[in-house]
Amino acid sequence: MQNHGDVLLTTPIFSALKQQFPEVEVDALVFAETVPMLVANPDLTKVWALPRGKQVGRGLRRVNAFIQLMLGIRRRRYDWVLHLNDQWPGALAAAVSGASLRFGYEMEKRDFWLWRKIFPVRIVPTFAGHMVEKNLAVLEALGVPVDPLCAPCTMGFSGQDAELVNRKLAEAGVTGKYVLVHPTSRWFFKCWEDDRFAEVISALAGSGWQVVLTSAPDQREVDLVDGLLRRGSHPGVVSLAGQLTLPQLAAAISGATLFIGVDSVPMHMAAALGVPLVALFGPTHVHIWRPWSDRAEVIHAADYGSLIAPNDVDTSTSERYLSNIPVQPVLDAVWRQLARFAEEKQVADVA
């Protein structure tokens, strides 16, 4: 998979396999930059990293790295290989694996003899439901019983990650409960207006909540968070923008009372970690990419005005497409989720 969130949404397959076949070993092959999504996954025995670009150099060095990876895969003597996209690196790994069952998708762009030879077992992919349901349909096609309602995503992190995050929070003066806000995405068309996010943050801080702001290390995202900080001077609002790896961000999200963000991988991480969340969506197929969680509330820009179709978006644009979303519906969702948490905690305390 090309994107971190896509990789995270494959994790229900791993847990479903382990539930059905407790003794089976499950490995994953992913591009090296997405390894952090799986490195602490308890259902996986090994994560193969497929390097590309500057990670392995060029010429013979790159060829040798790929050959060594394929030889390692061959030595694992796999029984099944499940290939979840149309990319050739995974297909080549399937071909050299020696697995008796090799599964791939039936698709027009790969409708020729080599693809059919590599993948004797194929199904037509469906986009009728959520991406998790599409991925789990692979197991159902192979006769493995799956209940999508009992197949959560899994995002892991280490004890060292948790310790580092706790230290950073303590140094920033964050103690007790906090709301984590991740207002950025690497695609800025998915971001909300800065002044409106700042208003939500101010409302939380004004109600006594500690607010932790995060972002990826990309300088544009860090600058966006810095701009939000300049719009208000609440002592309860702190920034860890650009300071955390993905597993460390997962640790920070897991400790939050509520996550607020846009359609991006941290939103999927919050869903996987079971954290209550409010997610803002723009021109995306919401039924496919919504948070895979029953503790999520989605605010969709299309509900408040006209919106460009997802397939018409130029992902390199600097235009933001969430401007239809007013502040009040977001605040209403935030207060509902916080009230829900308080009720759950009260019930847990009584129990």
C-alpha positions as CSV (number, residue, x, y, z in Angstrom):
1,M,0.0,0.0,0.0
2,Q,1.2,3.5,-0.8
3,N,-0.2,5.3,2.2
4,H,0.1,4.8,6.0
5,G,-3.7,4.8,6.6
6,D,-4.2,2.1,3.9
7,V,-1.7,-0.1,5.7
8,L,-3.4,0.4,9.0
9,L,-6.8,-0.6,7.5
10,T,-5.3,-4.0,6.5
11,T,-4.6,-5.0,10.2
12,P,-8.1,-6.6,10.8
13,I,-6.9,-9.3,8.3
14,F,-4.0,-10.2,10.6
15,S,-6.2,-10.4,13.7
16,A,-8.9,-12.4,11.9
17,L,-6.3,-15.0,10.7
18,K,-4.9,-15.3,14.2
19,Q,-8.4,-15.8,15.7
20,Q,-9.2,-18.5,13.2
21,F,-5.8,-20.2,13.2
22,P,-4.1,-19.4,16.5
23,E,-0.8,-21.2,15.6
24,V,-0.3,-19.5,12.2
25,E,2.5,-17.1,11.7
26,V,1.5,-13.9,9.8
27,D,4.0,-11.7,8.0
28,A,3.5,-8.4,6.1
29,L,5.4,-6.9,3.2
30,V,5.1,-3.1,3.0
31,F,7.0,-0.1,1.7
32,A,9.7,0.8,4.2
33,E,8.2,4.2,5.1
34,T,5.0,2.5,6.3
35,V,6.7,0.0,8.6
36,P,5.9,2.1,11.7
37,M,2.2,1.3,11.3
38,L,3.0,-2.4,11.9
39,V,6.2,-2.6,13.8
40,A,4.4,-3.1,17.2
41,N,1.5,-5.2,15.8
42,P,1.1,-8.2,18.1
43,D,-0.5,-10.3,15.4
44,L,2.6,-10.2,13.1
45,T,5.7,-12.4,13.3
46,K,7.7,-10.4,10.8
47,V,7.4,-7.2,8.8
48,W,9.3,-7.1,5.5
49,A,10.3,-3.6,4.5
50,L,10.4,-3.0,0.8
51,P,13.0,-0.1,0.3
52,R,12.7,2.4,-2.5
53,G,14.2,5.7,-3.6
54,K,17.2,7.0,-1.6
55,Q,16.8,4.2,1.1
56,V,18.9,1.7,-0.9
57,G,20.7,3.9,-3.5
58,R,20.7,3.1,-7.2
59,G,21.9,0.6,-9.7
60,L,23.4,-2.6,-8.5
61,R,22.9,-1.6,-4.8
62,R,19.2,-1.4,-5.3
63,V,19.0,-4.6,-7.3
64,N,21.0,-6.5,-4.6
65,A,18.7,-5.2,-1.9
66,F,15.6,-6.4,-3.8
67,I,17.2,-9.8,-4.5
68,Q,18.1,-10.3,-0.8
69,L,14.5,-9.4,0.2
70,M,13.1,-11.9,-2.3
71,L,15.5,-14.6,-1.1
72,G,14.4,-14.0,2.5
73,I,10.8,-14.3,1.5
74,R,11.5,-17.5,-0.3
75,R,13.2,-19.0,2.8
76,R,10.1,-18.4,4.9
77,R,8.3,-21.1,3.0
78,Y,4.8,-19.5,3.0
79,D,1.6,-21.4,2.7
80,W,-0.6,-18.5,1.6
81,V,0.2,-15.1,0.0
82,L,-2.6,-12.5,0.0
83,H,-1.8,-9.5,-2.3
84,L,-4.1,-6.6,-1.6
85,N,-3.3,-4.2,-4.4
86,D,-2.2,-4.0,-8.1
87,Q,1.5,-3.3,-7.4
88,W,4.2,-5.4,-9.0
89,P,6.7,-5.6,-6.1
90,G,4.2,-7.6,-4.1
91,A,3.3,-9.7,-7.1
92,L,7.0,-10.6,-7.6
93,A,7.2,-11.5,-3.9
94,A,4.2,-13.8,-4.4
95,A,5.8,-15.4,-7.4
96,V,9.0,-16.3,-5.6
97,S,7.4,-17.2,-2.3
98,G,6.6,-20.8,-3.3
99,A,3.2,-20.5,-1.6
100,S,0.6,-23.1,-2.6
101,L,-2.2,-20.5,-2.4
102,R,-1.5,-17.1,-4.0
103,F,-4.4,-14.6,-4.0
104,G,-4.7,-11.4,-6.0
105,Y,-7.5,-9.2,-7.3
106,E,-9.1,-9.6,-10.7
107,M,-8.8,-6.2,-12.4
108,E,-8.8,-4.9,-15.9
109,K,-5.4,-3.2,-15.8
110,R,-3.8,-6.6,-14.9
111,D,-5.9,-8.8,-17.2
112,F,-3.1,-10.8,-18.9
113,W,-1.4,-14.1,-18.6
114,L,1.4,-13.3,-16.2
115,W,-0.9,-11.8,-13.5
116,R,-3.2,-14.8,-13.8
117,K,-0.3,-17.2,-13.5
118,I,1.1,-15.5,-10.4
119,F,-2.4,-15.4,-8.8
120,P,-4.4,-18.5,-9.6
121,V,-7.0,-17.4,-7.0
122,R,-8.6,-14.0,-7.7
123,I,-11.7,-12.1,-6.9
124,V,-13.1,-8.8,-8.2
125,P,-12.5,-6.0,-5.6
126,T,-15.6,-4.3,-4.3
127,F,-16.0,-0.8,-3.0
128,A,-19.5,-1.2,-1.8
129,G,-18.6,-0.7,1.8
130,H,-15.7,0.4,4.0
131,M,-12.1,-0.4,3.0
132,V,-11.8,-2.7,6.0
133,E,-14.8,-4.7,4.6
134,K,-13.1,-4.8,1.2
135,N,-9.9,-6.2,2.8
136,L,-11.8,-8.8,4.9
137,A,-13.7,-10.0,1.8
138,V,-10.4,-11.6,0.8
139,L,-10.6,-14.0,3.8
140,E,-14.3,-14.6,3.2
141,A,-13.5,-15.6,-0.4
142,L,-11.0,-18.1,0.9
143,G,-13.5,-19.7,3.3
144,V,-12.3,-18.0,6.5
145,P,-15.3,-16.8,8.5
146,V,-15.1,-13.2,9.5
147,D,-17.3,-10.9,11.5
148,P,-16.4,-7.3,10.4
149,L,-18.0,-6.0,13.6
150,C,-15.5,-8.0,15.6
151,A,-12.5,-7.0,13.5
152,P,-10.9,-3.8,14.8
153,C,-7.8,-2.2,13.4
154,T,-4.7,-2.4,15.5
155,M,-2.1,0.3,16.1
156,G,0.7,-0.6,18.4
157,F,3.5,1.3,20.2
158,S,6.3,0.3,22.5
159,G,6.8,1.1,26.2
160,Q,9.6,3.3,25.3
161,D,7.3,5.3,23.0
162,A,4.8,5.8,25.9
163,E,7.6,6.8,28.3
164,L,8.9,9.4,25.9
165,V,5.5,10.9,25.2
166,N,4.7,11.0,29.0
167,R,8.0,12.8,29.6
168,K,7.2,15.4,26.8
169,L,3.7,16.0,28.1
170,A,5.0,16.5,31.7
171,E,7.7,18.9,30.5
172,A,5.0,20.8,28.6
173,G,2.9,21.0,31.8
174,V,0.2,18.6,30.7
175,T,-1.1,16.6,33.7
176,G,-4.3,14.6,33.8
177,K,-6.9,14.5,31.1
178,Y,-6.3,16.2,27.7
179,V,-7.8,16.5,24.3
180,L,-5.5,15.8,21.3
181,V,-6.0,17.9,18.2
182,H,-4.3,17.0,15.0
183,P,-5.4,19.7,12.5
184,T,-3.1,18.8,9.6
185,S,-2.8,16.4,6.7
186,R,0.0,16.1,4.1
187,W,-2.8,17.0,1.6
188,F,-3.8,20.5,2.7
189,F,-7.1,20.3,0.8
190,K,-8.2,18.1,3.7
191,C,-7.5,20.8,6.3
192,W,-10.2,23.0,7.9
193,E,-9.9,26.8,8.2
194,D,-7.3,27.9,10.7
195,D,-9.5,30.5,12.4
196,R,-12.3,27.9,13.0
197,F,-9.9,25.3,14.4
198,A,-8.5,28.0,16.7
199,E,-12.0,28.8,17.9
200,V,-12.7,25.1,18.8
201,I,-9.3,24.9,20.6
202,S,-10.1,28.2,22.5
203,A,-13.5,26.8,23.5
204,L,-11.9,23.7,24.9
205,A,-9.2,25.6,26.8
206,G,-11.8,28.1,28.1
207,S,-13.8,25.2,29.5
208,G,-10.8,24.0,31.5
209,W,-9.5,21.3,29.1
210,Q,-5.8,20.8,28.4
211,V,-5.3,20.7,24.6
212,V,-2.3,19.0,22.9
213,L,-1.6,19.9,19.3
214,T,0.3,17.6,17.0
215,S,1.4,17.3,13.4
216,A,3.8,15.5,11.2
217,P,7.4,16.8,11.0
218,D,6.7,18.4,7.6
219,Q,7.5,22.1,8.0
220,R,4.2,23.2,6.4
221,E,2.3,21.3,9.0
222,V,4.4,22.6,11.9
223,D,3.9,26.1,10.6
224,L,0.1,25.6,10.5
225,V,0.1,24.5,14.2
226,D,2.3,27.4,15.2
227,G,-0.2,29.7,13.5
228,L,-3.0,28.2,15.6
229,L,-1.0,28.8,18.7
230,R,-0.5,32.5,17.8
231,R,-4.3,32.9,17.4
232,G,-4.8,32.2,21.1
233,S,-2.7,32.5,24.3
234,H,-4.4,29.9,26.5
235,P,-1.9,28.3,29.0
236,G,-3.6,25.0,28.7
237,V,-2.8,24.6,25.0
238,V,0.6,23.1,24.1
239,S,2.2,21.8,20.9
240,L,4.1,18.6,20.2
241,A,3.9,19.3,16.4
242,G,6.7,17.7,14.5
243,Q,8.2,16.1,17.6
244,L,6.7,12.6,17.4
245,T,7.2,9.5,15.3
246,L,4.0,7.6,14.3
247,P,4.2,5.1,17.1
248,Q,4.9,8.0,19.6
249,L,1.9,9.8,18.2
250,A,-0.1,6.7,18.7
251,A,1.0,6.7,22.4
252,A,-0.1,10.3,22.7
253,I,-3.5,9.6,21.1
254,S,-4.1,6.6,23.3
255,G,-3.8,8.8,26.4
256,A,-6.2,11.4,25.2
257,T,-9.8,11.7,26.3
258,L,-10.8,12.8,22.8
259,F,-9.2,13.1,19.4
260,I,-10.1,15.8,17.0
261,G,-8.8,15.8,13.5
262,V,-9.3,15.6,9.7
263,D,-9.3,12.8,7.2
264,S,-5.8,11.5,7.7
265,V,-3.8,8.6,9.2
266,P,-3.9,9.9,12.8
267,M,-7.7,9.8,12.6
268,H,-7.5,6.1,11.7
269,M,-5.0,5.6,14.5
270,A,-7.4,7.1,17.0
271,A,-10.1,4.8,15.8
272,A,-7.8,1.8,16.1
273,L,-6.9,2.8,19.6
274,G,-10.5,3.0,20.7
275,V,-10.3,6.7,21.5
276,P,-13.5,8.8,21.1
277,L,-13.0,11.1,18.1
278,V,-14.5,13.8,16.0
279,A,-13.3,13.7,12.3
280,L,-13.8,16.4,9.7
281,F,-14.2,15.2,6.1
282,G,-14.0,17.0,2.8
283,P,-14.1,15.6,-0.8
284,T,-13.5,11.9,0.2
285,H,-15.6,8.8,-0.2
286,V,-16.7,8.9,3.4
287,H,-18.4,5.4,3.3
288,I,-15.0,3.9,2.3
289,W,-12.6,5.9,4.5
290,R,-14.6,6.9,7.6
291,P,-13.1,6.0,11.0
292,W,-13.5,2.2,11.6
293,S,-15.0,2.8,15.1
294,D,-18.3,3.0,16.9
295,R,-16.8,5.8,19.0
296,A,-16.5,8.3,16.2
297,E,-18.5,11.2,15.0
298,V,-18.0,12.4,11.4
299,I,-18.6,16.0,10.2
300,H,-18.8,16.0,6.4
301,A,-18.4,19.3,4.4
302,A,-21.0,18.0,1.9
303,D,-23.7,18.3,4.5
304,Y,-23.2,22.1,4.7
305,G,-22.9,23.1,1.0
306,S,-21.7,22.0,-2.4
307,L,-18.5,20.1,-2.6
308,I,-16.1,19.0,-5.4
309,A,-16.4,15.3,-6.3
310,P,-13.5,13.2,-4.8
311,N,-12.3,12.1,-8.2
312,D,-12.0,15.7,-9.4
313,V,-9.6,16.8,-6.7
314,D,-6.1,17.9,-7.7
315,T,-4.2,16.6,-4.6
316,S,-1.4,19.2,-5.2
317,T,-3.9,22.1,-4.8
318,S,-3.4,24.6,-1.9
319,E,-7.2,25.1,-1.7
320,R,-9.0,23.8,1.3
321,Y,-12.3,22.1,0.8
322,L,-13.7,22.0,4.3
323,S,-14.7,25.6,4.4
324,N,-18.4,24.6,4.3
325,I,-18.2,23.3,7.8
326,P,-19.2,25.9,10.5
327,V,-17.8,25.9,13.9
328,Q,-20.9,25.1,15.9
329,P,-21.6,21.6,14.6
330,V,-18.0,20.7,15.4
331,L,-18.3,22.1,18.9
332,D,-21.6,20.3,19.4
333,A,-19.9,17.0,18.4
334,V,-17.0,17.7,20.7
335,W,-19.3,18.3,23.7
336,R,-21.3,15.2,22.9
337,Q,-18.3,13.0,22.7
338,L,-16.8,14.4,25.9
339,A,-20.2,13.9,27.7
340,R,-20.2,10.3,26.4
341,F,-16.8,9.7,27.9
342,A,-17.9,11.1,31.2
343,E,-20.9,8.8,31.3
344,E,-18.7,5.8,30.4
345,K,-16.2,6.7,33.1
346,Q,-19.0,7.1,35.7
347,V,-20.4,3.7,34.8
348,A,-16.9,2.1,35.0
349,D,-16.2,3.7,38.4
350,V,-19.5,2.4,39.8
351,A,-18.7,-1.1,38.4
